[in-house]
Amino acid sequence: MHWRTTILEAAMALLVATGFAAEQHQTLYERLGGRPAIQAVVDDFVGRVVADDRVNKWFAHAAADPAEAARYKLKLGDFICQTTGGPCHYTGTDLGTAHRGRGITSEAFDAVVDDLTATLEKLRVPERERCSCLECSRR
């Protein structure tokens, strides 16, 4: 459960992004490139946090079990899809419940945000959308 907590907290940045950067006719989901682009972000991001010594203790189960990692990537993709205005329906635990009592430090949160930032930059997400995705994580 611990590895899910940290990824979901980083993904929370995308939850708020819908309200910060919505254009008149396109959702953030559409501006990001839809489900294929979101899945590319998820795949790279999960790979980064699993390999990041600053936070990978929360992701040990995903690192040890490819089936569990795949299941988590699917849920994280659904979460991001839904929260950016896409057609997906996230059925996982709400963020407050998922993160409560996990012992996530501000340093760990910042490390996950660093990993997300690196993923967004690597995938050349435009600056406006990248900032929208990350803005709430630094508050």
Chimera marker file (.cmm) of the C-alpha trace (Angstrom):
<marker_set name="trace">
<marker id="1" x="0.000" y="0.000" z="0.000" r="1" g="1" b="0" radius="0.5"/>
<marker id="2" x="2.829" y="2.469" z="0.727" r="1" g="1" b="0" radius="0.5"/>
<marker id="3" x="3.998" y="2.779" z="-2.890" r="1" g="1" b="0" radius="0.5"/>
<marker id="4" x="0.456" y="3.599" z="-3.985" r="1" g="1" b="0" radius="0.5"/>
<marker id="5" x="0.298" y="6.433" z="-1.520" r="1" g="1" b="0" radius="0.5"/>
<marker id="6" x="3.249" y="8.313" z="-2.909" r="1" g="1" b="0" radius="0.5"/>
<marker id="7" x="2.214" y="7.929" z="-6.550" r="1" g="1" b="0" radius="0.5"/>
<marker id="8" x="-1.320" y="9.061" z="-5.794" r="1" g="1" b="0" radius="0.5"/>
<marker id="9" x="-0.036" y="12.089" z="-3.936" r="1" g="1" b="0" radius="0.5"/>
<marker id="10" x="2.041" y="13.106" z="-6.932" r="1" g="1" b="0" radius="0.5"/>
<marker id="11" x="-0.912" y="12.470" z="-9.194" r="1" g="1" b="0" radius="0.5"/>
<marker id="12" x="-2.964" y="14.766" z="-6.986" r="1" g="1" b="0" radius="0.5"/>
<marker id="13" x="-1.159" y="17.580" z="-8.795" r="1" g="1" b="0" radius="0.5"/>
<marker id="14" x="-3.054" y="16.537" z="-11.893" r="1" g="1" b="0" radius="0.5"/>
<marker id="15" x="-6.366" y="16.535" z="-10.022" r="1" g="1" b="0" radius="0.5"/>
<marker id="16" x="-6.236" y="20.269" z="-9.458" r="1" g="1" b="0" radius="0.5"/>
<marker id="17" x="-4.818" y="20.982" z="-12.907" r="1" g="1" b="0" radius="0.5"/>
<marker id="18" x="-8.212" y="20.775" z="-14.586" r="1" g="1" b="0" radius="0.5"/>
<marker id="19" x="-9.366" y="23.936" z="-12.874" r="1" g="1" b="0" radius="0.5"/>
<marker id="20" x="-6.127" y="25.846" z="-13.413" r="1" g="1" b="0" radius="0.5"/>
<marker id="21" x="-5.617" y="25.411" z="-17.138" r="1" g="1" b="0" radius="0.5"/>
<marker id="22" x="-8.885" y="24.618" z="-18.843" r="1" g="1" b="0" radius="0.5"/>
<marker id="23" x="-9.280" y="26.296" z="-22.197" r="1" g="1" b="0" radius="0.5"/>
<marker id="24" x="-12.710" y="27.231" z="-23.491" r="1" g="1" b="0" radius="0.5"/>
<marker id="25" x="-13.165" y="24.187" z="-25.700" r="1" g="1" b="0" radius="0.5"/>
<marker id="26" x="-10.552" y="21.660" z="-24.665" r="1" g="1" b="0" radius="0.5"/>
<marker id="27" x="-10.061" y="19.860" z="-21.401" r="1" g="1" b="0" radius="0.5"/>
<marker id="28" x="-6.604" y="19.371" z="-19.981" r="1" g="1" b="0" radius="0.5"/>
<marker id="29" x="-7.054" y="15.722" z="-20.903" r="1" g="1" b="0" radius="0.5"/>
<marker id="30" x="-7.442" y="16.700" z="-24.562" r="1" g="1" b="0" radius="0.5"/>
<marker id="31" x="-4.581" y="19.224" z="-24.456" r="1" g="1" b="0" radius="0.5"/>
<marker id="32" x="-2.280" y="16.596" z="-22.951" r="1" g="1" b="0" radius="0.5"/>
<marker id="33" x="-3.057" y="14.229" z="-25.838" r="1" g="1" b="0" radius="0.5"/>
<marker id="34" x="-5.711" y="11.930" z="-24.393" r="1" g="1" b="0" radius="0.5"/>
<marker id="35" x="-5.291" y="8.476" z="-22.917" r="1" g="1" b="0" radius="0.5"/>
<marker id="36" x="-2.224" y="7.409" z="-24.956" r="1" g="1" b="0" radius="0.5"/>
<marker id="37" x="-0.257" y="10.454" z="-23.779" r="1" g="1" b="0" radius="0.5"/>
<marker id="38" x="-1.411" y="10.032" z="-20.180" r="1" g="1" b="0" radius="0.5"/>
<marker id="39" x="-0.430" y="6.369" z="-20.238" r="1" g="1" b="0" radius="0.5"/>
<marker id="40" x="3.028" y="7.336" z="-21.531" r="1" g="1" b="0" radius="0.5"/>
<marker id="41" x="3.383" y="9.715" z="-18.569" r="1" g="1" b="0" radius="0.5"/>
<marker id="42" x="2.237" y="7.008" z="-16.154" r="1" g="1" b="0" radius="0.5"/>
<marker id="43" x="4.611" y="4.384" z="-17.574" r="1" g="1" b="0" radius="0.5"/>
<marker id="44" x="7.660" y="6.646" z="-17.387" r="1" g="1" b="0" radius="0.5"/>
<marker id="45" x="6.705" y="8.130" z="-14.013" r="1" g="1" b="0" radius="0.5"/>
<marker id="46" x="6.153" y="4.784" z="-12.287" r="1" g="1" b="0" radius="0.5"/>
<marker id="47" x="9.494" y="3.579" z="-13.639" r="1" g="1" b="0" radius="0.5"/>
<marker id="48" x="11.172" y="6.631" z="-12.141" r="1" g="1" b="0" radius="0.5"/>
<marker id="49" x="9.659" y="6.382" z="-8.662" r="1" g="1" b="0" radius="0.5"/>
<marker id="50" x="10.363" y="2.660" z="-8.454" r="1" g="1" b="0" radius="0.5"/>
<marker id="51" x="14.017" y="3.406" z="-9.239" r="1" g="1" b="0" radius="0.5"/>
<marker id="52" x="14.293" y="6.510" z="-7.026" r="1" g="1" b="0" radius="0.5"/>
<marker id="53" x="16.115" y="5.663" z="-3.786" r="1" g="1" b="0" radius="0.5"/>
<marker id="54" x="14.502" y="8.669" z="-2.107" r="1" g="1" b="0" radius="0.5"/>
<marker id="55" x="11.010" y="7.127" z="-2.388" r="1" g="1" b="0" radius="0.5"/>
<marker id="56" x="11.190" y="3.577" z="-3.676" r="1" g="1" b="0" radius="0.5"/>
<marker id="57" x="10.517" y="2.070" z="-0.259" r="1" g="1" b="0" radius="0.5"/>
<marker id="58" x="6.887" y="3.085" z="-0.834" r="1" g="1" b="0" radius="0.5"/>
<marker id="59" x="6.946" y="1.252" z="-4.176" r="1" g="1" b="0" radius="0.5"/>
<marker id="60" x="8.607" y="-2.026" z="-3.226" r="1" g="1" b="0" radius="0.5"/>
<marker id="61" x="5.551" y="-4.114" z="-4.102" r="1" g="1" b="0" radius="0.5"/>
<marker id="62" x="5.285" y="-2.609" z="-7.585" r="1" g="1" b="0" radius="0.5"/>
<marker id="63" x="8.986" y="-3.088" z="-8.170" r="1" g="1" b="0" radius="0.5"/>
<marker id="64" x="8.844" y="-6.728" z="-7.077" r="1" g="1" b="0" radius="0.5"/>
<marker id="65" x="5.700" y="-7.770" z="-8.958" r="1" g="1" b="0" radius="0.5"/>
<marker id="66" x="5.186" y="-6.800" z="-12.614" r="1" g="1" b="0" radius="0.5"/>
<marker id="67" x="1.500" y="-7.737" z="-12.448" r="1" g="1" b="0" radius="0.5"/>
<marker id="68" x="0.975" y="-5.420" z="-9.471" r="1" g="1" b="0" radius="0.5"/>
<marker id="69" x="2.890" y="-2.648" z="-11.249" r="1" g="1" b="0" radius="0.5"/>
<marker id="70" x="0.691" y="-3.058" z="-14.335" r="1" g="1" b="0" radius="0.5"/>
<marker id="71" x="-2.475" y="-2.965" z="-12.232" r="1" g="1" b="0" radius="0.5"/>
<marker id="72" x="-1.298" y="0.166" z="-10.469" r="1" g="1" b="0" radius="0.5"/>
<marker id="73" x="-0.379" y="1.876" z="-13.737" r="1" g="1" b="0" radius="0.5"/>
<marker id="74" x="-3.867" y="1.198" z="-15.038" r="1" g="1" b="0" radius="0.5"/>
<marker id="75" x="-5.495" y="2.695" z="-11.927" r="1" g="1" b="0" radius="0.5"/>
<marker id="76" x="-3.161" y="5.701" z="-11.956" r="1" g="1" b="0" radius="0.5"/>
<marker id="77" x="-3.938" y="6.234" z="-15.634" r="1" g="1" b="0" radius="0.5"/>
<marker id="78" x="-7.676" y="6.137" z="-14.861" r="1" g="1" b="0" radius="0.5"/>
<marker id="79" x="-7.189" y="8.609" z="-12.017" r="1" g="1" b="0" radius="0.5"/>
<marker id="80" x="-5.279" y="11.083" z="-14.151" r="1" g="1" b="0" radius="0.5"/>
<marker id="81" x="-7.658" y="10.614" z="-17.082" r="1" g="1" b="0" radius="0.5"/>
<marker id="82" x="-10.693" y="11.359" z="-14.925" r="1" g="1" b="0" radius="0.5"/>
<marker id="83" x="-9.184" y="14.291" z="-13.047" r="1" g="1" b="0" radius="0.5"/>
<marker id="84" x="-8.032" y="16.027" z="-16.234" r="1" g="1" b="0" radius="0.5"/>
<marker id="85" x="-11.496" y="15.875" z="-17.777" r="1" g="1" b="0" radius="0.5"/>
<marker id="86" x="-11.230" y="12.612" z="-19.687" r="1" g="1" b="0" radius="0.5"/>
<marker id="87" x="-13.847" y="9.888" z="-20.058" r="1" g="1" b="0" radius="0.5"/>
<marker id="88" x="-12.297" y="7.417" z="-17.608" r="1" g="1" b="0" radius="0.5"/>
<marker id="89" x="-13.765" y="6.441" z="-14.255" r="1" g="1" b="0" radius="0.5"/>
<marker id="90" x="-11.328" y="6.037" z="-11.349" r="1" g="1" b="0" radius="0.5"/>
<marker id="91" x="-12.521" y="3.406" z="-8.874" r="1" g="1" b="0" radius="0.5"/>
<marker id="92" x="-9.639" y="3.459" z="-6.403" r="1" g="1" b="0" radius="0.5"/>
<marker id="93" x="-9.404" y="4.814" z="-2.888" r="1" g="1" b="0" radius="0.5"/>
<marker id="94" x="-9.812" y="8.563" z="-2.407" r="1" g="1" b="0" radius="0.5"/>
<marker id="95" x="-6.545" y="10.442" z="-1.910" r="1" g="1" b="0" radius="0.5"/>
<marker id="96" x="-7.124" y="11.407" z="1.699" r="1" g="1" b="0" radius="0.5"/>
<marker id="97" x="-7.746" y="7.826" z="2.763" r="1" g="1" b="0" radius="0.5"/>
<marker id="98" x="-4.958" y="6.444" z="0.600" r="1" g="1" b="0" radius="0.5"/>
<marker id="99" x="-2.341" y="8.765" z="2.102" r="1" g="1" b="0" radius="0.5"/>
<marker id="100" x="-3.456" y="8.923" z="5.725" r="1" g="1" b="0" radius="0.5"/>
<marker id="101" x="-0.987" y="7.379" z="8.161" r="1" g="1" b="0" radius="0.5"/>
<marker id="102" x="1.599" y="6.453" z="5.528" r="1" g="1" b="0" radius="0.5"/>
<marker id="103" x="4.409" y="8.535" z="6.970" r="1" g="1" b="0" radius="0.5"/>
<marker id="104" x="5.029" y="10.426" z="3.763" r="1" g="1" b="0" radius="0.5"/>
<marker id="105" x="7.461" y="13.246" z="4.436" r="1" g="1" b="0" radius="0.5"/>
<marker id="106" x="7.632" y="16.556" z="2.608" r="1" g="1" b="0" radius="0.5"/>
<marker id="107" x="11.001" y="15.407" z="1.258" r="1" g="1" b="0" radius="0.5"/>
<marker id="108" x="9.416" y="12.270" z="-0.197" r="1" g="1" b="0" radius="0.5"/>
<marker id="109" x="6.587" y="14.293" z="-1.706" r="1" g="1" b="0" radius="0.5"/>
<marker id="110" x="9.101" y="16.691" z="-3.274" r="1" g="1" b="0" radius="0.5"/>
<marker id="111" x="11.078" y="13.749" z="-4.672" r="1" g="1" b="0" radius="0.5"/>
<marker id="112" x="7.951" y="12.357" z="-6.324" r="1" g="1" b="0" radius="0.5"/>
<marker id="113" x="7.176" y="15.791" z="-7.760" r="1" g="1" b="0" radius="0.5"/>
<marker id="114" x="10.761" y="15.893" z="-9.088" r="1" g="1" b="0" radius="0.5"/>
<marker id="115" x="10.173" y="12.534" z="-10.752" r="1" g="1" b="0" radius="0.5"/>
<marker id="116" x="6.903" y="13.720" z="-12.260" r="1" g="1" b="0" radius="0.5"/>
<marker id="117" x="8.573" y="16.903" z="-13.505" r="1" g="1" b="0" radius="0.5"/>
<marker id="118" x="11.345" y="14.898" z="-15.140" r="1" g="1" b="0" radius="0.5"/>
<marker id="119" x="8.765" y="12.678" z="-16.838" r="1" g="1" b="0" radius="0.5"/>
<marker id="120" x="6.773" y="15.626" z="-18.162" r="1" g="1" b="0" radius="0.5"/>
<marker id="121" x="9.944" y="17.275" z="-19.458" r="1" g="1" b="0" radius="0.5"/>
<marker id="122" x="11.204" y="14.065" z="-21.067" r="1" g="1" b="0" radius="0.5"/>
<marker id="123" x="7.893" y="13.618" z="-22.875" r="1" g="1" b="0" radius="0.5"/>
<marker id="124" x="7.947" y="17.281" z="-23.958" r="1" g="1" b="0" radius="0.5"/>
<marker id="125" x="4.667" y="18.197" z="-22.350" r="1" g="1" b="0" radius="0.5"/>
<marker id="126" x="4.169" y="21.877" z="-23.224" r="1" g="1" b="0" radius="0.5"/>
<marker id="127" x="5.082" y="24.314" z="-20.486" r="1" g="1" b="0" radius="0.5"/>
<marker id="128" x="1.543" y="25.551" z="-19.851" r="1" g="1" b="0" radius="0.5"/>
<marker id="129" x="0.189" y="22.033" z="-19.311" r="1" g="1" b="0" radius="0.5"/>
<marker id="130" x="3.269" y="20.973" z="-17.345" r="1" g="1" b="0" radius="0.5"/>
<marker id="131" x="2.841" y="23.928" z="-14.995" r="1" g="1" b="0" radius="0.5"/>
<marker id="132" x="-0.863" y="23.160" z="-14.628" r="1" g="1" b="0" radius="0.5"/>
<marker id="133" x="-0.034" y="19.591" z="-13.671" r="1" g="1" b="0" radius="0.5"/>
<marker id="134" x="2.551" y="20.629" z="-11.104" r="1" g="1" b="0" radius="0.5"/>
<marker id="135" x="1.190" y="23.861" z="-9.642" r="1" g="1" b="0" radius="0.5"/>
<marker id="136" x="-0.710" y="22.415" z="-6.689" r="1" g="1" b="0" radius="0.5"/>
<marker id="137" x="2.128" y="20.103" z="-5.693" r="1" g="1" b="0" radius="0.5"/>
<marker id="138" x="4.272" y="23.022" z="-4.549" r="1" g="1" b="0" radius="0.5"/>
<marker id="139" x="1.646" y="24.704" z="-2.381" r="1" g="1" b="0" radius="0.5"/>
<link id1="1" id2="2" r="1" g="1" b="0" radius="0.2"/>
<link id1="2" id2="3" r="1" g="1" b="0" radius="0.2"/>
<link id1="3" id2="4" r="1" g="1" b="0" radius="0.2"/>
<link id1="4" id2="5" r="1" g="1" b="0" radius="0.2"/>
<link id1="5" id2="6" r="1" g="1" b="0" radius="0.2"/>
<link id1="6" id2="7" r="1" g="1" b="0" radius="0.2"/>
<link id1="7" id2="8" r="1" g="1" b="0" radius="0.2"/>
<link id1="8" id2="9" r="1" g="1" b="0" radius="0.2"/>
<link id1="9" id2="10" r="1" g="1" b="0" radius="0.2"/>
<link id1="10" id2="11" r="1" g="1" b="0" radius="0.2"/>
<link id1="11" id2="12" r="1" g="1" b="0" radius="0.2"/>
<link id1="12" id2="13" r="1" g="1" b="0" radius="0.2"/>
<link id1="13" id2="14" r="1" g="1" b="0" radius="0.2"/>
<link id1="14" id2="15" r="1" g="1" b="0" radius="0.2"/>
<link id1="15" id2="16" r="1" g="1" b="0" radius="0.2"/>
<link id1="16" id2="17" r="1" g="1" b="0" radius="0.2"/>
<link id1="17" id2="18" r="1" g="1" b="0" radius="0.2"/>
<link id1="18" id2="19" r="1" g="1" b="0" radius="0.2"/>
<link id1="19" id2="20" r="1" g="1" b="0" radius="0.2"/>
<link id1="20" id2="21" r="1" g="1" b="0" radius="0.2"/>
<link id1="21" id2="22" r="1" g="1" b="0" radius="0.2"/>
<link id1="22" id2="23" r="1" g="1" b="0" radius="0.2"/>
<link id1="23" id2="24" r="1" g="1" b="0" radius="0.2"/>
<link id1="24" id2="25" r="1" g="1" b="0" radius="0.2"/>
<link id1="25" id2="26" r="1" g="1" b="0" radius="0.2"/>
<link id1="26" id2="27" r="1" g="1" b="0" radius="0.2"/>
<link id1="27" id2="28" r="1" g="1" b="0" radius="0.2"/>
<link id1="28" id2="29" r="1" g="1" b="0" radius="0.2"/>
<link id1="29" id2="30" r="1" g="1" b="0" radius="0.2"/>
<link id1="30" id2="31" r="1" g="1" b="0" radius="0.2"/>
<link id1="31" id2="32" r="1" g="1" b="0" radius="0.2"/>
<link id1="32" id2="33" r="1" g="1" b="0" radius="0.2"/>
<link id1="33" id2="34" r="1" g="1" b="0" radius="0.2"/>
<link id1="34" id2="35" r="1" g="1" b="0" radius="0.2"/>
<link id1="35" id2="36" r="1" g="1" b="0" radius="0.2"/>
<link id1="36" id2="37" r="1" g="1" b="0" radius="0.2"/>
<link id1="37" id2="38" r="1" g="1" b="0" radius="0.2"/>
<link id1="38" id2="39" r="1" g="1" b="0" radius="0.2"/>
<link id1="39" id2="40" r="1" g="1" b="0" radius="0.2"/>
<link id1="40" id2="41" r="1" g="1" b="0" radius="0.2"/>
<link id1="41" id2="42" r="1" g="1" b="0" radius="0.2"/>
<link id1="42" id2="43" r="1" g="1" b="0" radius="0.2"/>
<link id1="43" id2="44" r="1" g="1" b="0" radius="0.2"/>
<link id1="44" id2="45" r="1" g="1" b="0" radius="0.2"/>
<link id1="45" id2="46" r="1" g="1" b="0" radius="0.2"/>
<link id1="46" id2="47" r="1" g="1" b="0" radius="0.2"/>
<link id1="47" id2="48" r="1" g="1" b="0" radius="0.2"/>
<link id1="48" id2="49" r="1" g="1" b="0" radius="0.2"/>
<link id1="49" id2="50" r="1" g="1" b="0" radius="0.2"/>
<link id1="50" id2="51" r="1" g="1" b="0" radius="0.2"/>
<link id1="51" id2="52" r="1" g="1" b="0" radius="0.2"/>
<link id1="52" id2="53" r="1" g="1" b="0" radius="0.2"/>
<link id1="53" id2="54" r="1" g="1" b="0" radius="0.2"/>
<link id1="54" id2="55" r="1" g="1" b="0" radius="0.2"/>
<link id1="55" id2="56" r="1" g="1" b="0" radius="0.2"/>
<link id1="56" id2="57" r="1" g="1" b="0" radius="0.2"/>
<link id1="57" id2="58" r="1" g="1" b="0" radius="0.2"/>
<link id1="58" id2="59" r="1" g="1" b="0" radius="0.2"/>
<link id1="59" id2="60" r="1" g="1" b="0" radius="0.2"/>
<link id1="60" id2="61" r="1" g="1" b="0" radius="0.2"/>
<link id1="61" id2="62" r="1" g="1" b="0" radius="0.2"/>
<link id1="62" id2="63" r="1" g="1" b="0" radius="0.2"/>
<link id1="63" id2="64" r="1" g="1" b="0" radius="0.2"/>
<link id1="64" id2="65" r="1" g="1" b="0" radius="0.2"/>
<link id1="65" id2="66" r="1" g="1" b="0" radius="0.2"/>
<link id1="66" id2="67" r="1" g="1" b="0" radius="0.2"/>
<link id1="67" id2="68" r="1" g="1" b="0" radius="0.2"/>
<link id1="68" id2="69" r="1" g="1" b="0" radius="0.2"/>
<link id1="69" id2="70" r="1" g="1" b="0" radius="0.2"/>
<link id1="70" id2="71" r="1" g="1" b="0" radius="0.2"/>
<link id1="71" id2="72" r="1" g="1" b="0" radius="0.2"/>
<link id1="72" id2="73" r="1" g="1" b="0" radius="0.2"/>
<link id1="73" id2="74" r="1" g="1" b="0" radius="0.2"/>
<link id1="74" id2="75" r="1" g="1" b="0" radius="0.2"/>
<link id1="75" id2="76" r="1" g="1" b="0" radius="0.2"/>
<link id1="76" id2="77" r="1" g="1" b="0" radius="0.2"/>
<link id1="77" id2="78" r="1" g="1" b="0" radius="0.2"/>
<link id1="78" id2="79" r="1" g="1" b="0" radius="0.2"/>
<link id1="79" id2="80" r="1" g="1" b="0" radius="0.2"/>
<link id1="80" id2="81" r="1" g="1" b="0" radius="0.2"/>
<link id1="81" id2="82" r="1" g="1" b="0" radius="0.2"/>
<link id1="82" id2="83" r="1" g="1" b="0" radius="0.2"/>
<link id1="83" id2="84" r="1" g="1" b="0" radius="0.2"/>
<link id1="84" id2="85" r="1" g="1" b="0" radius="0.2"/>
<link id1="85" id2="86" r="1" g="1" b="0" radius="0.2"/>
<link id1="86" id2="87" r="1" g="1" b="0" radius="0.2"/>
<link id1="87" id2="88" r="1" g="1" b="0" radius="0.2"/>
<link id1="88" id2="89" r="1" g="1" b="0" radius="0.2"/>
<link id1="89" id2="90" r="1" g="1" b="0" radius="0.2"/>
<link id1="90" id2="91" r="1" g="1" b="0" radius="0.2"/>
<link id1="91" id2="92" r="1" g="1" b="0" radius="0.2"/>
<link id1="92" id2="93" r="1" g="1" b="0" radius="0.2"/>
<link id1="93" id2="94" r="1" g="1" b="0" radius="0.2"/>
<link id1="94" id2="95" r="1" g="1" b="0" radius="0.2"/>
<link id1="95" id2="96" r="1" g="1" b="0" radius="0.2"/>
<link id1="96" id2="97" r="1" g="1" b="0" radius="0.2"/>
<link id1="97" id2="98" r="1" g="1" b="0" radius="0.2"/>
<link id1="98" id2="99" r="1" g="1" b="0" radius="0.2"/>
<link id1="99" id2="100" r="1" g="1" b="0" radius="0.2"/>
<link id1="100" id2="101" r="1" g="1" b="0" radius="0.2"/>
<link id1="101" id2="102" r="1" g="1" b="0" radius="0.2"/>
<link id1="102" id2="103" r="1" g="1" b="0" radius="0.2"/>
<link id1="103" id2="104" r="1" g="1" b="0" radius="0.2"/>
<link id1="104" id2="105" r="1" g="1" b="0" radius="0.2"/>
<link id1="105" id2="106" r="1" g="1" b="0" radius="0.2"/>
<link id1="106" id2="107" r="1" g="1" b="0" radius="0.2"/>
<link id1="107" id2="108" r="1" g="1" b="0" radius="0.2"/>
<link id1="108" id2="109" r="1" g="1" b="0" radius="0.2"/>
<link id1="109" id2="110" r="1" g="1" b="0" radius="0.2"/>
<link id1="110" id2="111" r="1" g="1" b="0" radius="0.2"/>
<link id1="111" id2="112" r="1" g="1" b="0" radius="0.2"/>
<link id1="112" id2="113" r="1" g="1" b="0" radius="0.2"/>
<link id1="113" id2="114" r="1" g="1" b="0" radius="0.2"/>
<link id1="114" id2="115" r="1" g="1" b="0" radius="0.2"/>
<link id1="115" id2="116" r="1" g="1" b="0" radius="0.2"/>
<link id1="116" id2="117" r="1" g="1" b="0" radius="0.2"/>
<link id1="117" id2="118" r="1" g="1" b="0" radius="0.2"/>
<link id1="118" id2="119" r="1" g="1" b="0" radius="0.2"/>
<link id1="119" id2="120" r="1" g="1" b="0" radius="0.2"/>
<link id1="120" id2="121" r="1" g="1" b="0" radius="0.2"/>
<link id1="121" id2="122" r="1" g="1" b="0" radius="0.2"/>
<link id1="122" id2="123" r="1" g="1" b="0" radius="0.2"/>
<link id1="123" id2="124" r="1" g="1" b="0" radius="0.2"/>
<link id1="124" id2="125" r="1" g="1" b="0" radius="0.2"/>
<link id1="125" id2="126" r="1" g="1" b="0" radius="0.2"/>
<link id1="126" id2="127" r="1" g="1" b="0" radius="0.2"/>
<link id1="127" id2="128" r="1" g="1" b="0" radius="0.2"/>
<link id1="128" id2="129" r="1" g="1" b="0" radius="0.2"/>
<link id1="129" id2="130" r="1" g="1" b="0" radius="0.2"/>
<link id1="130" id2="131" r="1" g="1" b="0" radius="0.2"/>
<link id1="131" id2="132" r="1" g="1" b="0" radius="0.2"/>
<link id1="132" id2="133" r="1" g="1" b="0" radius="0.2"/>
<link id1="133" id2="134" r="1" g="1" b="0" radius="0.2"/>
<link id1="134" id2="135" r="1" g="1" b="0" radius="0.2"/>
<link id1="135" id2="136" r="1" g="1" b="0" radius="0.2"/>
<link id1="136" id2="137" r="1" g="1" b="0" radius="0.2"/>
<link id1="137" id2="138" r="1" g="1" b="0" radius="0.2"/>
<link id1="138" id2="139" r="1" g="1" b="0" radius="0.2"/>
</marker_set>
